[in-house]
Amino acid sequence: MGRRRRRVVRRVHHTLPRFFKCPRCGSDTVRIIKKEDENGKSYTAVCGQCGLRMEFSGEGVQLKEPIDIYNMFVDAFYRGDIR
């Protein structure tokens, strides 16, 4: 009789996606583009399929992650701020 083998448990490291789902057309083509200039940081959310675009800049978006900018983009779309 042989010995029992130990089960190998591998950890899966999840990362945030680079492309997000567009609220208008439903395709996974929304990218968050970060720009830095003398005024600070600004972010632009752009859909590559339908061309939906919104720019975020100012004090409230200085230390945001791309997923936070995407959530602000979707919220603004459903509020009716962008069409």
Rosetta blueprint (number, residue, H / E / L):
1 M L
2 G L
3 R L
4 R L
5 R L
6 R L
7 R L
8 V L
9 V L
10 R L
11 R L
12 V L
13 H L
14 H L
15 T L
16 L L
17 P L
18 R L
19 F L
20 F E
21 K L
22 C L
23 P L
24 R L
25 C L
26 G L
27 S L
28 D L
29 T L
30 V E
31 R E
32 I E
33 I E
34 K E
35 K E
36 E E
37 D E
38 E L
39 N L
40 G E
41 K E
42 S E
43 Y E
44 T E
45 A E
46 V E
47 C E
48 G L
49 Q L
50 C L
51 G L
52 L L
53 R E
54 M E
55 E E
56 F E
57 S E
58 G L
59 E H
60 G H
61 V H
62 Q L
63 L L
64 K L
65 E L
66 P H
67 I H
68 D H
69 I H
70 Y H
71 N H
72 M H
73 F H
74 V H
75 D H
76 A H
77 F H
78 Y H
79 R H
80 G L
81 D L
82 I L
83 R L
